[in-house]
Amino acid sequence: MQLKRDVSEIKKMTVKERKVEGMRQIKAAFEQAAAAGNLKVGASSL
């Protein structure tokens, strides 16, 4: 996973860039959890 960005760098981003960065971080966390076998799926949502 890529290192987290500095706060000052995030503040300089546009709204669209921040959203893209957030989605990138979510995707990386999901892929890391999937690889580690840590994903939990709630049966109540099915």
Gaussian input, Z-matrix of N, CA and C with variables (Angstrom, degrees):
# hf/3-21g

backbone

0 1
 N
 C     1     B1
 C     2     B2     1     A1
 N     3     B3     2     A2     1     D1
 C     4     B4     3     A3     2     D2
 C     5     B5     4     A4     3     D3
 N     6     B6     5     A5     4     D4
 C     7     B7     6     A6     5     D5
 C     8     B8     7     A7     6     D6
 N     9     B9     8     A8     7     D7
 C    10    B10     9     A9     8     D8
 C    11    B11    10    A10     9     D9
 N    12    B12    11    A11    10    D10
 C    13    B13    12    A12    11    D11
 C    14    B14    13    A13    12    D12
 N    15    B15    14    A14    13    D13
 C    16    B16    15    A15    14    D14
 C    17    B17    16    A16    15    D15
 N    18    B18    17    A17    16    D16
 C    19    B19    18    A18    17    D17
 C    20    B20    19    A19    18    D18
 N    21    B21    20    A20    19    D19
 C    22    B22    21    A21    20    D20
 C    23    B23    22    A22    21    D21
 N    24    B24    23    A23    22    D22
 C    25    B25    24    A24    23    D23
 C    26    B26    25    A25    24    D24
 N    27    B27    26    A26    25    D25
 C    28    B28    27    A27    26    D26
 C    29    B29    28    A28    27    D27
 N    30    B30    29    A29    28    D28
 C    31    B31    30    A30    29    D29
 C    32    B32    31    A31    30    D30
 N    33    B33    32    A32    31    D31
 C    34    B34    33    A33    32    D32
 C    35    B35    34    A34    33    D33
 N    36    B36    35    A35    34    D34
 C    37    B37    36    A36    35    D35
 C    38    B38    37    A37    36    D36
 N    39    B39    38    A38    37    D37
 C    40    B40    39    A39    38    D38
 C    41    B41    40    A40    39    D39
 N    42    B42    41    A41    40    D40
 C    43    B43    42    A42    41    D41
 C    44    B44    43    A43    42    D42
 N    45    B45    44    A44    43    D43
 C    46    B46    45    A45    44    D44
 C    47    B47    46    A46    45    D45
 N    48    B48    47    A47    46    D46
 C    49    B49    48    A48    47    D47
 C    50    B50    49    A49    48    D48
 N    51    B51    50    A50    49    D49
 C    52    B52    51    A51    50    D50
 C    53    B53    52    A52    51    D51
 N    54    B54    53    A53    52    D52
 C    55    B55    54    A54    53    D53
 C    56    B56    55    A55    54    D54
 N    57    B57    56    A56    55    D55
 C    58    B58    57    A57    56    D56
 C    59    B59    58    A58    57    D57
 N    60    B60    59    A59    58    D58
 C    61    B61    60    A60    59    D59
 C    62    B62    61    A61    60    D60
 N    63    B63    62    A62    61    D61
 C    64    B64    63    A63    62    D62
 C    65    B65    64    A64    63    D63
 N    66    B66    65    A65    64    D64
 C    67    B67    66    A66    65    D65
 C    68    B68    67    A67    66    D66
 N    69    B69    68    A68    67    D67
 C    70    B70    69    A69    68    D68
 C    71    B71    70    A70    69    D69
 N    72    B72    71    A71    70    D70
 C    73    B73    72    A72    71    D71
 C    74    B74    73    A73    72    D72
 N    75    B75    74    A74    73    D73
 C    76    B76    75    A75    74    D74
 C    77    B77    76    A76    75    D75
 N    78    B78    77    A77    76    D76
 C    79    B79    78    A78    77    D77
 C    80    B80    79    A79    78    D78
 N    81    B81    80    A80    79    D79
 C    82    B82    81    A81    80    D80
 C    83    B83    82    A82    81    D81
 N    84    B84    83    A83    82    D82
 C    85    B85    84    A84    83    D83
 C    86    B86    85    A85    84    D84
 N    87    B87    86    A86    85    D85
 C    88    B88    87    A87    86    D86
 C    89    B89    88    A88    87    D87
 N    90    B90    89    A89    88    D88
 C    91    B91    90    A90    89    D89
 C    92    B92    91    A91    90    D90
 N    93    B93    92    A92    91    D91
 C    94    B94    93    A93    92    D92
 C    95    B95    94    A94    93    D93
 N    96    B96    95    A95    94    D94
 C    97    B97    96    A96    95    D95
 C    98    B98    97    A97    96    D96
 N    99    B99    98    A98    97    D97
 C   100   B100    99    A99    98    D98
 C   101   B101   100   A100    99    D99
 N   102   B102   101   A101   100   D100
 C   103   B103   102   A102   101   D101
 C   104   B104   103   A103   102   D102
 N   105   B105   104   A104   103   D103
 C   106   B106   105   A105   104   D104
 C   107   B107   106   A106   105   D105
 N   108   B108   107   A107   106   D106
 C   109   B109   108   A108   107   D107
 C   110   B110   109   A109   108   D108
 N   111   B111   110   A110   109   D109
 C   112   B112   111   A111   110   D110
 C   113   B113   112   A112   111   D111
 N   114   B114   113   A113   112   D112
 C   115   B115   114   A114   113   D113
 C   116   B116   115   A115   114   D114
 N   117   B117   116   A116   115   D115
 C   118   B118   117   A117   116   D116
 C   119   B119   118   A118   117   D117
 N   120   B120   119   A119   118   D118
 C   121   B121   120   A120   119   D119
 C   122   B122   121   A121   120   D120
 N   123   B123   122   A122   121   D121
 C   124   B124   123   A123   122   D122
 C   125   B125   124   A124   123   D123
 N   126   B126   125   A125   124   D124
 C   127   B127   126   A126   125   D125
 C   128   B128   127   A127   126   D126
 N   129   B129   128   A128   127   D127
 C   130   B130   129   A129   128   D128
 C   131   B131   130   A130   129   D129
 N   132   B132   131   A131   130   D130
 C   133   B133   132   A132   131   D131
 C   134   B134   133   A133   132   D132
 N   135   B135   134   A134   133   D133
 C   136   B136   135   A135   134   D134
 C   137   B137   136   A136   135   D135

   B1=1.4509
   B2=1.5255
   B3=1.3108
   B4=1.4585
   B5=1.5225
   B6=1.3253
   B7=1.4597
   B8=1.5143
   B9=1.3191
   B10=1.4629
   B11=1.5236
   B12=1.3234
   B13=1.4574
   B14=1.5248
   B15=1.3266
   B16=1.4515
   B17=1.5316
   B18=1.3223
   B19=1.4655
   B20=1.5227
   B21=1.3198
   B22=1.4666
   B23=1.5246
   B24=1.3196
   B25=1.4656
   B26=1.5339
   B27=1.3161
   B28=1.4667
   B29=1.5237
   B30=1.3293
   B31=1.4672
   B32=1.5240
   B33=1.3235
   B34=1.4571
   B35=1.5262
   B36=1.3278
   B37=1.4625
   B38=1.5229
   B39=1.3289
   B40=1.4585
   B41=1.5269
   B42=1.3235
   B43=1.4684
   B44=1.5237
   B45=1.3243
   B46=1.4617
   B47=1.5282
   B48=1.3165
   B49=1.4680
   B50=1.5272
   B51=1.3479
   B52=1.4746
   B53=1.5225
   B54=1.3377
   B55=1.4652
   B56=1.5263
   B57=1.3234
   B58=1.4643
   B59=1.5246
   B60=1.3134
   B61=1.4652
   B62=1.5251
   B63=1.3326
   B64=1.4606
   B65=1.5168
   B66=1.3203
   B67=1.4689
   B68=1.5223
   B69=1.3392
   B70=1.4659
   B71=1.5233
   B72=1.3473
   B73=1.4608
   B74=1.5243
   B75=1.3353
   B76=1.4711
   B77=1.5210
   B78=1.3241
   B79=1.4662
   B80=1.5244
   B81=1.3263
   B82=1.4614
   B83=1.5268
   B84=1.3336
   B85=1.4642
   B86=1.5277
   B87=1.3391
   B88=1.4583
   B89=1.5235
   B90=1.3318
   B91=1.4626
   B92=1.5233
   B93=1.3264
   B94=1.4680
   B95=1.5281
   B96=1.3249
   B97=1.4686
   B98=1.5240
   B99=1.3168
   B100=1.4655
   B101=1.5280
   B102=1.3210
   B103=1.4628
   B104=1.5259
   B105=1.3237
   B106=1.4631
   B107=1.5265
   B108=1.3276
   B109=1.4635
   B110=1.5126
   B111=1.3295
   B112=1.4538
   B113=1.5235
   B114=1.3325
   B115=1.4679
   B116=1.5174
   B117=1.3140
   B118=1.4568
   B119=1.5213
   B120=1.3176
   B121=1.4582
   B122=1.5113
   B123=1.3175
   B124=1.4654
   B125=1.5132
   B126=1.3288
   B127=1.4593
   B128=1.5232
   B129=1.3202
   B130=1.4571
   B131=1.5212
   B132=1.3449
   B133=1.4547
   B134=1.5256
   B135=1.3205
   B136=1.4623
   B137=1.4802
   A1=108.68
   A2=115.03
   A3=121.09
   A4=109.86
   A5=115.63
   A6=120.33
   A7=110.70
   A8=116.22
   A9=120.56
   A10=109.57
   A11=114.93
   A12=120.50
   A13=110.57
   A14=114.82
   A15=122.01
   A16=109.17
   A17=117.51
   A18=122.36
   A19=110.98
   A20=117.81
   A21=120.37
   A22=111.12
   A23=117.08
   A24=121.20
   A25=110.33
   A26=117.30
   A27=122.01
   A28=110.48
   A29=117.39
   A30=121.05
   A31=112.26
   A32=117.61
   A33=121.62
   A34=112.65
   A35=117.56
   A36=121.51
   A37=111.34
   A38=114.77
   A39=119.91
   A40=107.89
   A41=116.44
   A42=120.72
   A43=109.70
   A44=116.88
   A45=121.10
   A46=110.77
   A47=117.45
   A48=121.01
   A49=111.07
   A50=116.95
   A51=120.07
   A52=111.16
   A53=116.98
   A54=120.16
   A55=110.90
   A56=116.57
   A57=120.80
   A58=109.78
   A59=117.50
   A60=121.60
   A61=110.82
   A62=117.33
   A63=120.93
   A64=111.78
   A65=116.73
   A66=120.47
   A67=110.93
   A68=116.71
   A69=119.95
   A70=110.84
   A71=115.54
   A72=120.24
   A73=111.43
   A74=116.87
   A75=120.44
   A76=110.25
   A77=116.62
   A78=120.94
   A79=110.65
   A80=117.19
   A81=121.40
   A82=110.91
   A83=117.00
   A84=120.63
   A85=110.88
   A86=116.69
   A87=121.03
   A88=110.61
   A89=116.61
   A90=120.61
   A91=111.90
   A92=116.32
   A93=120.12
   A94=110.19
   A95=117.54
   A96=121.31
   A97=110.62
   A98=117.47
   A99=120.93
   A100=110.60
   A101=116.46
   A102=120.79
   A103=111.40
   A104=116.46
   A105=121.00
   A106=112.27
   A107=116.85
   A108=120.22
   A109=113.00
   A110=117.97
   A111=122.24
   A112=114.35
   A113=117.09
   A114=119.25
   A115=109.92
   A116=115.86
   A117=121.14
   A118=108.34
   A119=116.21
   A120=120.95
   A121=107.31
   A122=115.78
   A123=120.58
   A124=110.61
   A125=118.46
   A126=123.20
   A127=111.06
   A128=117.48
   A129=120.48
   A130=112.13
   A131=117.28
   A132=120.59
   A133=112.37
   A134=117.33
   A135=119.85
   A136=112.93
   D1=141.36
   D2=-179.55
   D3=-70.99
   D4=150.11
   D5=177.96
   D6=-62.52
   D7=151.82
   D8=177.77
   D9=-69.43
   D10=148.70
   D11=179.68
   D12=-78.22
   D13=153.27
   D14=176.84
   D15=-69.35
   D16=145.88
   D17=-177.93
   D18=-58.07
   D19=-41.49
   D20=-179.26
   D21=-64.06
   D22=-33.53
   D23=177.65
   D24=-69.19
   D25=-40.36
   D26=178.82
   D27=-64.90
   D28=-40.13
   D29=-179.65
   D30=-63.72
   D31=-26.54
   D32=179.91
   D33=-80.94
   D34=-11.33
   D35=-177.46
   D36=-76.73
   D37=154.73
   D38=173.00
   D39=-77.58
   D40=169.68
   D41=178.90
   D42=-58.43
   D43=-45.02
   D44=-179.17
   D45=-61.71
   D46=-43.03
   D47=179.70
   D48=-63.42
   D49=-39.56
   D50=178.23
   D51=-64.92
   D52=-39.96
   D53=178.67
   D54=-64.88
   D55=-42.77
   D56=178.28
   D57=-62.53
   D58=-42.92
   D59=178.65
   D60=-62.89
   D61=-41.76
   D62=177.65
   D63=-61.77
   D64=-42.96
   D65=179.02
   D66=-66.40
   D67=-36.27
   D68=177.34
   D69=-62.11
   D70=-42.06
   D71=179.90
   D72=-67.43
   D73=-40.00
   D74=178.19
   D75=-63.86
   D76=-44.31
   D77=179.91
   D78=-61.53
   D79=-43.83
   D80=179.95
   D81=-63.14
   D82=-40.86
   D83=178.93
   D84=-66.41
   D85=-40.42
   D86=178.54
   D87=-63.15
   D88=-46.94
   D89=179.91
   D90=-63.36
   D91=-37.23
   D92=178.52
   D93=-67.12
   D94=-42.01
   D95=178.82
   D96=-66.87
   D97=-38.67
   D98=178.86
   D99=-64.45
   D100=-42.00
   D101=-179.93
   D102=-67.08
   D103=-33.71
   D104=-179.16
   D105=-85.74
   D106=-9.20
   D107=-179.26
   D108=77.06
   D109=27.65
   D110=-176.42
   D111=-102.39
   D112=8.01
   D113=-179.76
   D114=-72.59
   D115=136.46
   D116=178.24
   D117=-121.37
   D118=126.54
   D119=179.89
   D120=-113.26
   D121=123.50
   D122=179.84
   D123=-76.45
   D124=128.54
   D125=179.89
   D126=-67.79
   D127=-25.21
   D128=-178.10
   D129=-70.23
   D130=-20.57
   D131=-179.56
   D132=-85.42
   D133=-7.64
   D134=-178.72
   D135=-86.56

